[in-house]
Amino acid sequence: MSLRPEAFLNDPISRLWQFPLGDELVVARDDVQGLFLLNGTARFLWEQFHDFDHLNDDADLARTIQSFAARYGVSDCLARQDIEATLNGWSEGLLSHARGNGIPKADPSSVWHCPARNGVVVEINCVLNGRGFRVLLDPGDLVEEIAPRLAAVAVPHLPPDMPFVTFGLADRGDRVFVFRDRVCIAGEESAPRARAILLQELTVHCGPGRKASAILHAGACGTASDCVILAGATHAGKSTLCAALMAGGFYCYSDDSSVLDRQFRVSGMPFPLTLRKSSWPVLESRFPSFTDSAPIHRRSGCAVRFLPSNLPAKSSPAVTARALVFVDYRPSAPAKLERLRPFEALLALRQCGFWVEHDRGSIARFLDWIDRLDSYKLTYSLIDEASGVVSGLLA
């Protein structure tokens, strides 16, 4: 069996960007979104094979297998199997031919002229940081998903002299398309995913010169000057913890998406927190009127209530991130804070989901930020203990 990844031999090696991070390595391609994370073992093989010129040379390959076996204390047979598996994985991902983004094309003007909806469009005007936005939605699920999130920044009419950006969201059955000033910028699989794109775009475009360098699937809470980013998978308890920190006097800058600007500051998202039914009893003592006054909405078949943001009205301040914490709710588990190495933080971010602007300089700056930022894993079961730990990081 040849170990040579033939699929990539016709592409120049210069398409690969390499970023050492401690004992590990981060690799990216100029034509494929995302980062490839190589642990110490994979980095060793990468540095042996990165030019791919001698992979079919039996003598060179034998020396590499022996070197790998000696370094990691395994047999030559197991070393060869590991090397084959690693290279096959690279051939299907890191070293594969370029892949498209899978977003079908759409006529941008169709968002405002939709025969399937009888041409009806729901319009919501918003002001954020003194900037105007006009949001046009297909009626139905998109309105139910998005309108409650925009209530705090909505206005009856935009001032006649205020420049504005128009966003349109169109449901085409298999995809929900997001448009900015008639240009299609995303095609998402569901209304919640399209809503996340819209809120991120509003946050990015509400400040002069503001630009998103990275977006993390994370909440963020803190003071008027800095914050702790709270990352985690869906149902990890991010929103509940953010709400508890709000009750403790901290600002909630986001509960689901953390937009990082060019200085990797968190841009405030003054939209309500989404709280599932399981969170309501936990928060009832902190927000006595919450369960009585907040209406129940349906989101993806689940009952949710929205807790208003406590950021200054219609504003999106940017604050420095002091730490990155990955929250992990586990019943009956005592609160435990463990420090993570930068590479471990990247692996955890990959599990949660994140985006970084895809050019060599931006990736290098993002990795430098991760390398300098204190990162932790927080395991907890009691919300008071968890909020106490985060409060301590902000003290």
C-alpha positions as CSV (number, residue, x, y, z in Angstrom):
1,M,0.0,0.0,0.0
2,S,1.4,3.4,-1.0
3,L,1.5,6.0,1.8
4,R,1.9,8.8,-0.6
5,P,-1.2,11.2,-0.7
6,E,-1.4,11.4,-4.5
7,A,-4.5,13.6,-4.4
8,F,-2.4,16.6,-3.1
9,L,0.8,16.2,-5.1
10,N,-0.4,18.5,-7.9
11,D,-1.1,21.3,-5.5
12,P,1.8,23.5,-4.2
13,I,2.8,23.0,-0.6
14,S,2.7,26.7,-0.2
15,R,-1.0,26.4,0.1
16,L,-0.4,25.1,3.6
17,W,0.0,27.6,6.5
18,Q,1.8,26.2,9.6
19,F,1.6,27.6,13.1
20,P,3.5,25.9,16.0
21,L,1.6,26.0,19.3
22,G,3.7,24.6,22.2
23,D,4.5,21.0,21.3
24,E,1.6,20.8,18.8
25,L,1.0,22.3,15.4
26,V,-1.9,24.1,13.7
27,V,-2.2,23.8,9.9
28,A,-4.5,25.6,7.6
29,R,-5.1,25.7,3.8
30,D,-5.7,28.8,1.9
31,D,-8.6,27.1,0.0
32,V,-10.4,25.2,2.8
33,Q,-12.1,26.9,5.7
34,G,-11.1,25.8,9.2
35,L,-8.0,24.7,11.2
36,F,-6.4,21.3,11.3
37,L,-5.0,20.5,14.8
38,L,-2.0,18.2,15.0
39,N,-1.1,16.9,18.4
40,G,2.5,16.0,19.3
41,T,2.4,12.6,17.6
42,A,0.9,14.0,14.4
43,R,3.3,16.9,14.4
44,F,6.2,14.4,14.6
45,L,4.9,12.6,11.5
46,W,4.1,15.9,9.7
47,E,7.7,17.1,10.2
48,Q,8.9,13.7,8.8
49,F,6.6,13.8,5.8
50,H,5.7,17.4,5.1
51,D,7.5,17.4,1.7
52,F,5.9,14.0,0.7
53,D,8.9,13.4,-1.7
54,H,10.2,10.3,0.0
55,L,7.1,8.5,1.1
56,N,7.5,5.8,-1.6
57,D,11.2,5.3,-0.8
58,D,11.2,2.1,1.1
59,A,14.4,2.9,3.0
60,D,13.2,6.3,4.1
61,L,9.9,4.9,5.1
62,A,11.5,2.1,7.1
63,R,13.6,4.6,9.0
64,T,10.6,6.7,9.8
65,I,8.7,3.7,11.1
66,Q,11.6,2.7,13.3
67,S,12.0,6.3,14.6
68,F,8.3,6.5,15.4
69,A,8.3,3.1,17.1
70,A,11.3,4.0,19.2
71,R,9.9,7.5,20.1
72,Y,6.5,6.2,21.3
73,G,7.5,2.7,22.5
74,V,5.4,0.7,20.1
75,S,6.2,-2.1,17.6
76,D,7.2,-1.5,14.0
77,C,3.9,-3.1,12.9
78,L,1.8,-0.8,15.1
79,A,3.9,2.2,14.1
80,R,3.2,1.5,10.4
81,Q,-0.5,1.1,11.1
82,D,-0.6,4.4,13.0
83,I,1.3,6.2,10.2
84,E,-1.0,4.7,7.5
85,A,-4.1,5.8,9.4
86,T,-2.8,9.3,10.0
87,L,-1.8,9.8,6.3
88,N,-5.1,8.4,5.1
89,G,-6.9,10.9,7.4
90,W,-4.8,13.7,6.0
91,S,-5.6,12.6,2.4
92,E,-9.3,12.9,3.1
93,G,-9.1,16.2,4.9
94,L,-5.9,18.3,5.2
95,L,-4.5,17.1,2.0
96,S,-7.6,16.5,0.0
97,H,-8.7,18.5,-3.1
98,A,-10.5,21.8,-2.3
99,R,-14.1,21.5,-1.3
100,G,-17.0,23.9,-2.0
101,N,-19.1,25.4,0.8
102,G,-22.2,23.5,-0.2
103,I,-24.5,26.6,-0.2
104,P,-26.9,26.6,-3.2
105,K,-27.1,29.7,-5.2
106,A,-30.2,31.9,-4.9
107,D,-31.5,35.0,-6.6
108,P,-30.9,37.7,-4.0
109,S,-33.9,39.7,-5.1
110,S,-36.2,36.8,-4.2
111,V,-36.1,37.7,-0.6
112,W,-38.3,40.7,-1.2
113,H,-40.5,39.0,-3.9
114,C,-41.5,35.6,-2.7
115,P,-44.4,34.0,-4.6
116,A,-44.5,31.1,-2.1
117,R,-45.4,33.6,0.6
118,N,-47.7,35.7,-1.6
119,G,-45.1,38.5,-1.6
120,V,-45.7,39.2,2.1
121,V,-42.7,40.4,4.0
122,V,-42.4,41.3,7.7
123,E,-40.3,44.4,8.3
124,I,-38.5,45.2,11.6
125,N,-36.5,48.4,12.0
126,C,-33.7,48.5,14.5
127,V,-31.1,50.9,15.9
128,L,-27.9,49.6,17.5
129,N,-25.0,51.9,18.5
130,G,-26.7,54.7,16.7
131,R,-26.8,52.7,13.4
132,G,-29.9,51.7,11.5
133,F,-30.9,48.3,10.3
134,R,-33.9,47.1,8.3
135,V,-34.7,43.4,8.7
136,L,-37.0,41.8,6.2
137,L,-38.4,38.3,7.1
138,D,-40.5,35.7,5.4
139,P,-43.6,35.3,7.7
140,G,-43.9,32.2,9.8
141,D,-41.0,30.4,11.6
142,L,-38.5,33.2,10.9
143,V,-40.6,35.8,12.5
144,E,-41.2,33.6,15.6
145,E,-37.5,32.9,15.8
146,I,-36.2,36.4,15.3
147,A,-38.7,39.0,16.3
148,P,-38.5,38.4,20.1
149,R,-34.7,38.8,19.9
150,L,-34.9,42.1,18.2
151,A,-37.6,43.7,20.4
152,A,-35.1,45.5,22.6
153,V,-33.5,47.3,19.7
154,A,-36.6,47.7,17.5
155,V,-38.0,51.2,16.6
156,P,-41.2,52.1,14.8
157,H,-39.4,53.9,12.0
158,L,-35.8,54.6,11.2
159,P,-34.9,58.4,11.2
160,P,-35.1,59.7,7.7
161,D,-31.4,60.9,7.7
162,M,-30.0,57.7,9.3
163,P,-28.1,55.4,6.9
164,F,-29.0,51.8,7.3
165,V,-28.1,48.3,6.3
166,T,-30.9,46.0,5.0
167,F,-30.9,42.3,6.0
168,G,-33.3,39.8,4.5
169,L,-34.0,36.2,5.5
170,A,-35.9,33.9,3.1
171,D,-37.1,30.4,3.8
172,R,-36.7,28.2,0.8
173,G,-37.7,24.9,2.4
174,D,-34.3,23.2,2.3
175,R,-32.4,26.3,3.2
176,V,-32.8,29.6,4.9
177,F,-30.9,32.3,3.0
178,V,-29.5,35.4,4.7
179,F,-29.0,38.5,2.6
180,R,-27.2,41.7,3.3
181,D,-28.1,44.6,1.0
182,R,-29.3,42.1,-1.6
183,V,-26.1,40.0,-1.5
184,C,-26.5,36.4,-0.3
185,I,-24.1,35.9,2.6
186,A,-25.2,32.5,4.0
187,G,-27.5,29.6,3.4
188,E,-28.4,27.8,6.7
189,E,-30.2,24.6,7.4
190,S,-32.7,26.1,9.9
191,A,-34.2,29.3,11.2
192,P,-32.2,29.2,14.5
193,R,-28.9,29.0,12.6
194,A,-30.0,31.8,10.3
195,R,-31.0,33.9,13.4
196,A,-27.5,33.4,14.8
197,I,-26.0,34.7,11.6
198,L,-28.3,37.7,11.6
199,L,-27.5,38.7,15.2
200,Q,-23.8,38.3,14.6
201,E,-24.0,40.5,11.5
202,L,-25.9,43.2,13.4
203,T,-23.2,43.2,16.0
204,V,-20.4,43.5,13.5
205,H,-22.0,46.3,11.5
206,C,-23.1,48.5,14.3
207,G,-19.7,50.0,14.9
208,P,-17.6,52.1,12.6
209,G,-14.7,50.0,11.4
210,R,-15.8,47.1,13.5
211,K,-14.9,43.7,11.9
212,A,-15.3,40.2,13.2
213,S,-11.9,38.4,13.5
214,A,-13.5,35.4,15.2
215,I,-16.9,34.1,16.4
216,L,-17.1,31.6,19.2
217,H,-20.1,29.5,20.2
218,A,-20.0,31.0,23.7
219,G,-21.6,33.4,26.1
220,A,-19.7,36.2,27.9
221,C,-20.3,38.0,31.2
222,G,-18.3,40.6,33.0
223,T,-17.8,44.2,34.1
224,A,-17.8,47.4,32.2
225,S,-14.2,46.8,31.1
226,D,-13.6,43.1,30.8
227,C,-15.4,39.7,30.7
228,V,-15.0,36.0,30.9
229,I,-16.0,34.0,27.8
230,L,-18.2,31.0,28.6
231,A,-18.0,28.3,25.9
232,G,-19.7,25.0,25.6
233,A,-21.8,22.8,23.5
234,T,-25.6,23.1,23.3
235,H,-27.2,22.2,26.7
236,A,-23.9,22.8,28.6
237,G,-25.6,25.4,30.7
238,K,-24.1,28.6,29.2
239,S,-27.3,30.7,29.2
240,T,-28.3,29.6,32.7
241,L,-24.9,30.5,34.1
242,C,-25.0,33.9,32.2
243,A,-28.4,34.6,33.7
244,A,-27.1,33.8,37.2
245,L,-24.1,36.1,36.7
246,M,-26.5,38.9,35.5
247,A,-28.4,38.5,38.8
248,G,-25.1,38.9,40.6
249,G,-24.5,42.3,39.1
250,F,-22.4,41.4,36.0
251,Y,-23.2,42.5,32.4
252,C,-24.2,39.7,30.0
253,Y,-22.4,40.5,26.7
254,S,-23.8,37.4,25.0
255,D,-25.3,34.0,25.8
256,D,-24.7,32.1,22.6
257,S,-22.3,33.8,20.3
258,S,-19.2,35.8,21.2
259,V,-18.1,38.1,18.4
260,L,-14.5,39.1,18.6
261,D,-13.3,42.3,16.9
262,R,-9.8,42.9,15.5
263,Q,-8.4,43.4,19.0
264,F,-10.2,40.2,20.1
265,R,-12.5,42.2,22.4
266,V,-16.0,40.7,22.9
267,S,-18.7,42.8,21.1
268,G,-21.8,43.2,23.3
269,M,-25.0,41.6,21.9
270,P,-27.9,43.4,23.6
271,F,-30.4,40.7,22.7
272,P,-32.4,38.6,25.3
273,L,-31.0,35.4,26.7
274,T,-32.9,32.3,25.6
275,L,-33.7,30.1,28.7
276,R,-35.2,26.6,28.4
277,K,-37.8,25.3,30.8
278,S,-35.2,23.4,32.8
279,S,-33.6,26.7,33.7
280,W,-36.7,28.5,35.0
281,P,-36.8,27.0,38.5
282,V,-33.1,27.7,39.0
283,L,-33.6,31.4,38.1
284,E,-36.9,32.0,39.8
285,S,-35.4,33.3,43.1
286,R,-33.0,35.5,41.2
287,F,-35.6,37.0,38.9
288,P,-38.9,36.8,40.8
289,S,-41.1,38.2,38.1
290,F,-39.5,36.2,35.3
291,T,-41.8,33.1,35.3
292,D,-44.9,35.3,35.8
293,S,-44.3,38.1,33.2
294,A,-42.1,36.5,30.5
295,P,-44.2,34.9,27.8
296,I,-43.5,31.4,26.6
297,H,-42.2,30.9,23.1
298,R,-41.7,27.8,21.1
299,R,-38.3,27.2,19.7
300,S,-37.5,24.0,17.8
301,G,-40.4,22.4,19.6
302,C,-39.2,23.4,23.0
303,A,-40.7,25.9,25.4
304,V,-38.4,28.9,26.1
305,R,-38.6,32.3,27.8
306,F,-36.5,35.3,27.0
307,L,-34.6,37.3,29.7
308,P,-33.9,40.9,28.6
309,S,-30.3,41.9,28.3
310,N,-28.9,44.2,30.9
311,L,-26.5,46.0,28.6
312,P,-27.2,49.8,28.1
313,A,-30.2,50.2,25.8
314,K,-29.5,49.7,22.1
315,S,-25.7,49.6,22.6
316,S,-23.0,47.2,21.8
317,P,-19.9,47.9,23.9
318,A,-16.6,46.0,23.3
319,V,-14.7,44.7,26.3
320,T,-11.5,42.7,26.8
321,A,-11.7,39.0,27.5
322,R,-9.9,38.0,30.7
323,A,-10.4,34.3,30.4
324,L,-11.9,31.5,28.4
325,V,-13.9,29.0,30.4
326,F,-15.5,25.8,29.0
327,V,-18.5,25.0,31.1
328,D,-19.7,21.4,31.6
329,Y,-22.8,20.8,33.7
330,R,-22.8,17.4,35.4
331,P,-25.5,16.4,38.0
332,S,-24.0,16.0,41.5
333,A,-20.5,17.1,40.4
334,P,-18.6,19.5,42.7
335,A,-17.4,22.7,41.1
336,K,-14.0,22.1,39.7
337,L,-11.8,24.5,37.7
338,E,-9.0,23.0,35.6
339,R,-6.5,25.0,33.6
340,L,-6.2,24.1,29.9
341,R,-3.2,24.4,27.7
342,P,-3.7,26.5,24.5
343,F,-3.9,23.4,22.3
344,E,-6.4,21.8,24.6
345,A,-8.5,25.0,24.5
346,L,-8.4,24.8,20.7
347,L,-9.6,21.2,20.8
348,A,-12.4,22.2,23.1
349,L,-13.4,25.2,20.8
350,R,-13.6,22.8,17.9
351,Q,-16.0,20.7,19.8
352,C,-18.2,23.7,20.6
353,G,-17.8,25.4,17.2
354,F,-16.0,28.5,16.2
355,W,-15.0,30.6,13.2
356,V,-11.9,32.6,12.5
357,E,-11.3,34.9,9.6
358,H,-9.5,32.8,7.1
359,D,-6.2,34.4,6.1
360,R,-2.7,33.7,7.3
361,G,-2.3,36.9,9.4
362,S,-5.7,36.6,11.1
363,I,-5.2,33.0,12.0
364,A,-1.7,33.8,13.4
365,R,-3.2,36.6,15.5
366,F,-6.0,34.4,16.8
367,L,-3.6,31.7,17.8
368,D,-1.4,34.2,19.6
369,W,-4.5,35.4,21.5
370,I,-5.4,31.8,22.5
371,D,-1.8,31.3,23.5
372,R,-1.9,34.3,25.9
373,L,-5.4,33.9,27.2
374,D,-6.0,31.9,30.4
375,S,-8.2,29.0,29.6
376,Y,-10.1,26.6,31.9
377,K,-12.6,23.8,32.1
378,L,-15.3,24.3,34.7
379,T,-17.3,21.3,35.8
380,Y,-20.2,22.0,38.1
381,S,-23.7,21.0,39.2
382,L,-24.8,23.9,41.4
383,I,-25.2,27.2,39.7
384,D,-24.2,29.2,42.8
385,E,-20.8,27.4,42.9
386,A,-20.3,27.9,39.2
387,S,-21.2,31.6,39.3
388,G,-18.8,32.0,42.3
389,V,-15.9,30.5,40.4
390,V,-16.5,32.8,37.4
391,S,-16.9,35.8,39.7
392,G,-13.6,35.0,41.2
393,L,-11.9,35.1,37.8
394,L,-13.4,38.6,37.3
395,A,-12.4,39.8,40.8
